[in-house]
Amino acid sequence: MTASIQQATQQSPIMFTTESAELSEKSKTALGEIAKAMQGNDVKIAVATHAGYPDAEKSKALSEKRAEAIAAALEGAGVAKDRVKSEASGNEKAQGDKALDTQITVAQ
């Protein structure tokens, strides 16, 4: 499962444009690939989103919207909501362009 996630996100990283929670078509395709890999097993994934505003509250709110967008896309592709754990860290773990990246891993 980890290899499937890495392959999908390397081909199309799950990224957002600045100040947006809108998923690109490439990101939606990658999430679809991840959803396919999750069919027929009970693996849960963790999604870590960020936003790089200097204002911590604004960053937290946007990263939560980004996590919701990813969870909704996965749910729309057939992944049960309880299999996606979101960690919206705002500006705590990433700044600048790094805040546009999303990490998806197999949840422990």
N, CA and C atoms as a LAMMPS dump frame, in Angstrom:
ITEM: TIMESTEP
0
ITEM: NUMBER OF ATOMS
324
ITEM: BOX BOUNDS ff ff ff
-5.0000000000000000e+02 5.0000000000000000e+02
-5.0000000000000000e+02 5.0000000000000000e+02
-5.0000000000000000e+02 5.0000000000000000e+02
ITEM: ATOMS id mol type element x y z
1 1 1 N 0.83 -1.191 0
2 1 2 C 0 0 0
3 1 3 C 0.876 1.257 0
4 2 1 N 1.921 1.252 0.807
5 2 2 C 2.818 2.404 0.855
6 2 3 C 3.416 2.679 -0.519
7 3 1 N 3.798 1.619 -1.244
8 3 2 C 4.365 1.787 -2.584
9 3 3 C 3.342 2.398 -3.533
10 4 1 N 2.083 1.983 -3.426
11 4 2 C 1.029 2.539 -4.286
12 4 3 C 0.825 4.023 -4.02
13 5 1 N 0.849 4.405 -2.752
14 5 2 C 0.692 5.817 -2.392
15 5 3 C 1.874 6.611 -2.937
16 6 1 N 3.086 6.098 -2.725
17 6 2 C 4.274 6.811 -3.193
18 6 3 C 4.273 6.961 -4.702
19 7 1 N 3.889 5.903 -5.406
20 7 2 C 3.868 5.96 -6.858
21 7 3 C 2.859 7.006 -7.342
22 8 1 N 1.671 6.992 -6.782
23 8 2 C 0.637 7.948 -7.199
24 8 3 C 1.047 9.385 -6.903
25 9 1 N 1.625 9.614 -5.721
26 9 2 C 1.98 10.987 -5.359
27 9 3 C 3.261 11.455 -6.039
28 10 1 N 4.125 10.541 -6.464
29 10 2 C 5.296 10.953 -7.235
30 10 3 C 4.895 11.359 -8.639
31 11 1 N 3.962 10.617 -9.238
32 11 2 C 3.496 10.947 -10.581
33 11 3 C 2.706 12.248 -10.577
34 12 1 N 1.896 12.448 -9.575
35 12 2 C 1.079 13.66 -9.445
36 12 3 C 1.013 14.049 -7.977
37 13 1 N 1.95 14.865 -7.516
38 13 2 C 1.909 15.282 -6.103
39 13 3 C 0.576 15.95 -5.758
40 14 1 N 0.111 15.69 -4.548
41 14 2 C -1.121 16.326 -4.082
42 14 3 C -0.727 17.712 -3.599
43 15 1 N -1.048 18.705 -4.429
44 15 2 C -0.648 20.077 -4.123
45 15 3 C -1.837 21.014 -4.303
46 16 1 N -1.71 22.159 -3.681
47 16 2 C -2.72 23.203 -3.786
48 16 3 C -2.039 24.481 -4.27
49 17 1 N -2.813 25.327 -4.916
50 17 2 C -2.264 26.632 -5.263
51 17 3 C -2.323 27.515 -4.022
52 18 1 N -1.565 28.568 -4.044
53 18 2 C -1.507 29.486 -2.909
54 18 3 C -2.904 29.982 -2.552
55 19 1 N -3.198 29.988 -1.264
56 19 2 C -4.459 30.491 -0.709
57 19 3 C -5.688 29.756 -1.22
58 20 1 N -5.549 28.464 -1.554
59 20 2 C -6.667 27.714 -2.11
60 20 3 C -6.761 26.32 -1.499
61 21 1 N -7.986 25.81 -1.45
62 21 2 C -8.224 24.428 -1.039
63 21 3 C -8.76 23.624 -2.216
64 22 1 N -8.609 24.163 -3.428
65 22 2 C -9.084 23.515 -4.654
66 22 3 C -8.05 22.506 -5.14
67 23 1 N -8.477 21.271 -5.376
68 23 2 C -7.583 20.24 -5.887
69 23 3 C -7.446 20.37 -7.401
70 24 1 N -6.232 20.215 -7.904
71 24 2 C -6.008 20.23 -9.348
72 24 3 C -6.51 18.911 -9.935
73 25 1 N -6.678 18.869 -11.24
74 25 2 C -7.104 17.628 -11.891
75 25 3 C -6.056 16.534 -11.69
76 26 1 N -4.77 16.892 -11.741
77 26 2 C -3.709 15.911 -11.518
78 26 3 C -3.795 15.345 -10.1
79 27 1 N -4.086 16.207 -9.136
80 27 2 C -4.218 15.75 -7.756
81 27 3 C -5.418 14.819 -7.609
82 28 1 N -6.51 15.151 -8.278
83 28 2 C -7.7 14.293 -8.228
84 28 3 C -7.395 12.925 -8.829
85 29 1 N -6.617 12.907 -9.913
86 29 2 C -6.226 11.64 -10.541
87 29 3 C -5.393 10.811 -9.579
88 30 1 N -4.431 11.439 -8.925
89 30 2 C -3.585 10.721 -7.959
90 30 3 C -4.422 10.173 -6.811
91 31 1 N -5.357 10.958 -6.314
92 31 2 C -6.228 10.486 -5.233
93 31 3 C -7.084 9.317 -5.698
94 32 1 N -7.505 9.346 -6.957
95 32 2 C -8.251 8.219 -7.517
96 32 3 C -7.422 6.947 -7.534
97 33 1 N -6.129 7.085 -7.86
98 33 2 C -5.218 5.931 -7.85
99 33 3 C -5.046 5.39 -6.431
100 34 1 N -4.931 6.287 -5.478
101 34 2 C -4.81 5.868 -4.08
102 34 3 C -6.085 5.155 -3.639
103 35 1 N -7.24 5.69 -4.024
104 35 2 C -8.519 5.059 -3.676
105 35 3 C -8.61 3.651 -4.26
106 36 1 N -8.147 3.482 -5.514
107 36 2 C -8.151 2.146 -6.126
108 36 3 C -7.29 1.191 -5.32
109 37 1 N -6.12 1.652 -4.888
110 37 2 C -5.211 0.804 -4.107
111 37 3 C -5.809 0.429 -2.76
112 38 1 N -6.738 1.249 -2.267
113 38 2 C -7.345 0.986 -0.96
114 38 3 C -8.534 0.035 -1.051
115 39 1 N -8.964 -0.319 -2.265
116 39 2 C -10.089 -1.237 -2.423
117 39 3 C -9.652 -2.648 -2.04
118 40 1 N -10.508 -3.37 -1.353
119 40 2 C -10.237 -4.76 -1.017
120 40 3 C -9.309 -4.961 0.168
121 41 1 N -9.046 -3.903 0.924
122 41 2 C -8.253 -4.048 2.149
123 41 3 C -8.819 -3.081 3.18
124 42 1 N -8.266 -3.094 4.368
125 42 2 C -8.776 -2.197 5.411
126 42 3 C -7.719 -1.189 5.866
127 43 1 N -6.751 -0.925 4.999
128 43 2 C -5.69 0.025 5.305
129 43 3 C -6.288 1.419 5.505
130 44 1 N -5.765 2.099 6.517
131 44 2 C -6.16 3.49 6.759
132 44 3 C -4.983 4.372 6.387
133 45 1 N -5.28 5.584 5.937
134 45 2 C -4.211 6.505 5.573
135 45 3 C -4.283 7.78 6.404
136 46 1 N -3.141 8.436 6.505
137 46 2 C -3.045 9.726 7.192
138 46 3 C -2.704 10.782 6.153
139 47 1 N -3.412 11.883 6.21
140 47 2 C -3.221 12.994 5.281
141 47 3 C -2.776 14.205 6.093
142 48 1 N -1.592 14.733 5.778
143 48 2 C -1.071 15.913 6.468
144 48 3 C -1.095 17.099 5.508
145 49 1 N -1.855 18.124 5.874
146 49 2 C -1.951 19.326 5.044
147 49 3 C -1.384 20.52 5.8
148 50 1 N -0.997 21.523 5.03
149 50 2 C -0.362 22.715 5.59
150 50 3 C -0.899 23.955 4.881
151 51 1 N -0.584 25.105 5.429
152 51 2 C -0.824 26.404 4.791
153 51 3 C 0.198 27.365 5.388
154 52 1 N 0.78 28.202 4.56
155 52 2 C 1.919 28.987 5.002
156 52 3 C 1.678 30.417 5.402
157 53 1 N 0.457 30.77 5.755
158 53 2 C 0.208 32.134 6.218
159 53 3 C 0.971 32.419 7.505
160 54 1 N 1.453 33.646 7.685
161 54 2 C 2.06 33.996 8.967
162 54 3 C 1.039 33.901 10.114
163 55 1 N -0.218 34.188 9.812
164 55 2 C -1.292 34.133 10.798
165 55 3 C -1.653 32.665 11.063
166 56 1 N -1.416 32.2 12.291
167 56 2 C -1.624 30.791 12.633
168 56 3 C -3.074 30.349 12.455
169 57 1 N -4.03 31.186 12.849
170 57 2 C -5.441 30.814 12.729
171 57 3 C -5.854 30.67 11.272
172 58 1 N -5.425 31.6 10.437
173 58 2 C -5.75 31.56 9.01
174 58 3 C -5.13 30.318 8.37
175 59 1 N -3.888 30.007 8.74
176 59 2 C -3.212 28.815 8.216
177 59 3 C -3.932 27.545 8.633
178 60 1 N -4.324 27.469 9.885
179 60 2 C -5.022 26.286 10.394
180 60 3 C -6.344 26.082 9.65
181 61 1 N -7.088 27.165 9.447
182 61 2 C -8.377 27.075 8.761
183 61 3 C -8.202 26.584 7.323
184 62 1 N -7.211 27.129 6.608
185 62 2 C -6.999 26.706 5.222
186 62 3 C -6.502 25.266 5.163
187 63 1 N -5.617 24.874 6.042
188 63 2 C -5.129 23.492 5.993
189 63 3 C -6.25 22.513 6.334
190 64 1 N -7.188 22.918 7.199
191 64 2 C -8.356 22.068 7.477
192 64 3 C -9.231 21.929 6.232
193 65 1 N -9.426 23.016 5.495
194 65 2 C -10.212 22.95 4.252
195 65 3 C -9.521 22.046 3.236
196 66 1 N -8.184 22.124 3.178
197 66 2 C -7.439 21.265 2.261
198 66 3 C -7.602 19.794 2.642
199 67 1 N -7.532 19.487 3.927
200 67 2 C -7.718 18.11 4.387
201 67 3 C -9.125 17.619 4.059
202 68 1 N -10.118 18.491 4.241
203 68 2 C -11.507 18.135 3.916
204 68 3 C -11.664 17.865 2.426
205 69 1 N -10.994 18.652 1.575
206 69 2 C -11.084 18.464 0.121
207 69 3 C -10.512 17.099 -0.277
208 70 1 N -9.396 16.721 0.343
209 70 2 C -8.783 15.425 0.046
210 70 3 C -9.677 14.288 0.534
211 71 1 N -10.184 14.402 1.756
212 71 2 C -11.063 13.369 2.305
213 71 3 C -12.315 13.217 1.452
214 72 1 N -12.884 14.335 0.994
215 72 2 C -14.091 14.291 0.161
216 72 3 C -13.794 13.62 -1.18
217 73 1 N -12.642 13.923 -1.77
218 73 2 C -12.278 13.302 -3.049
219 73 3 C -12.104 11.797 -2.883
220 74 1 N -11.458 11.377 -1.8
221 74 2 C -11.283 9.945 -1.547
222 74 3 C -12.621 9.269 -1.274
223 75 1 N -13.464 9.932 -0.504
224 75 2 C -14.79 9.374 -0.205
225 75 3 C -15.609 9.245 -1.491
226 76 1 N -15.505 10.253 -2.35
227 76 2 C -16.203 10.212 -3.64
228 76 3 C -15.71 9.081 -4.529
229 77 1 N -14.478 8.622 -4.284
230 77 2 C -13.899 7.518 -5.054
231 77 3 C -14.097 6.173 -4.355
232 78 1 N -14.914 6.159 -3.294
233 78 2 C -15.278 4.897 -2.658
234 78 3 C -14.544 4.534 -1.385
235 79 1 N -13.757 5.453 -0.822
236 79 2 C -13.035 5.173 0.423
237 79 3 C -13.892 5.635 1.601
238 80 1 N -14.138 4.748 2.548
239 80 2 C -14.937 5.097 3.726
240 80 3 C -14.253 6.215 4.511
241 81 1 N -15.055 7.13 5.001
242 81 2 C -14.553 8.309 5.712
243 81 3 C -13.662 7.949 6.899
244 82 1 N -13.992 6.863 7.592
245 82 2 C -13.225 6.489 8.784
246 82 3 C -11.856 5.888 8.457
247 83 1 N -11.533 5.752 7.172
248 83 2 C -10.226 5.221 6.768
249 83 3 C -9.231 6.331 6.445
250 84 1 N -9.664 7.581 6.585
251 84 2 C -8.8 8.719 6.285
252 84 3 C -8.657 9.568 7.541
253 85 1 N -7.442 9.637 8.067
254 85 2 C -7.143 10.449 9.244
255 85 3 C -6.472 11.728 8.753
256 86 1 N -7.01 12.858 9.135
257 86 2 C -6.461 14.138 8.685
258 86 3 C -5.67 14.818 9.785
259 87 1 N -4.567 15.402 9.385
260 87 2 C -3.757 16.208 10.297
261 87 3 C -3.527 17.55 9.611
262 88 1 N -4.329 18.523 9.982
263 88 2 C -4.218 19.867 9.416
264 88 3 C -3.33 20.694 10.339
265 89 1 N -2.086 20.901 9.935
266 89 2 C -1.128 21.531 10.838
267 89 3 C -0.937 23.025 10.62
268 90 1 N -1.685 23.613 9.702
269 90 2 C -1.535 25.051 9.494
270 90 3 C -0.122 25.398 9.1
271 91 1 N 0.484 26.357 9.805
272 91 2 C 1.849 26.776 9.482
273 91 3 C 2.876 26.21 10.461
274 92 1 N 2.467 25.229 11.271
275 92 2 C 3.357 24.678 12.299
276 92 3 C 4.501 23.848 11.736
277 93 1 N 4.281 23.135 10.63
278 93 2 C 5.289 22.197 10.13
279 93 3 C 5.842 22.557 8.759
280 94 1 N 5.233 23.503 8.058
281 94 2 C 5.712 23.86 6.715
282 94 3 C 5.434 25.329 6.45
283 95 1 N 6.39 25.952 5.758
284 95 2 C 6.27 27.372 5.406
285 95 3 C 6.537 27.537 3.915
286 96 1 N 6.135 28.671 3.367
287 96 2 C 6.427 28.985 1.969
288 96 3 C 5.864 27.948 1.011
289 97 1 N 6.644 27.614 -0.029
290 97 2 C 6.193 26.656 -1.034
291 97 3 C 5.956 25.269 -0.449
292 98 1 N 6.666 24.902 0.605
293 98 2 C 6.473 23.592 1.24
294 98 3 C 5.067 23.458 1.818
295 99 1 N 4.45 24.586 2.128
296 99 2 C 3.091 24.557 2.692
297 99 3 C 2.051 24.171 1.636
298 100 1 N 2.445 24.141 0.372
299 100 2 C 1.519 23.74 -0.69
300 100 3 C 1.484 22.233 -0.862
301 101 1 N 2.48 21.525 -0.31
302 101 2 C 2.57 20.073 -0.423
303 101 3 C 1.69 19.366 0.608
304 102 1 N 1.269 18.171 0.245
305 102 2 C 0.493 17.33 1.135
306 102 3 C 1.197 15.997 1.282
307 103 1 N 1.257 15.471 2.472
308 103 2 C 1.841 14.149 2.68
309 103 3 C 0.715 13.149 2.958
310 104 1 N 0.796 12.004 2.289
311 104 2 C -0.161 10.923 2.511
312 104 3 C 0.656 9.691 2.857
313 105 1 N 0.335 9.068 3.982
314 105 2 C 1.046 7.886 4.443
315 105 3 C 0.053 6.85 4.959
316 106 1 N 0.517 5.624 5.1
317 106 2 C -0.308 4.588 5.722
318 106 3 C -0.355 4.914 7.222
319 107 1 N -1.553 4.953 7.77
320 107 2 C -1.725 5.3 9.189
321 107 3 C -1.311 4.117 10.06
322 108 1 N -0.755 4.45 11.188
323 108 2 C -0.318 3.42 12.137
324 108 3 C -1.43 3.044 13.072
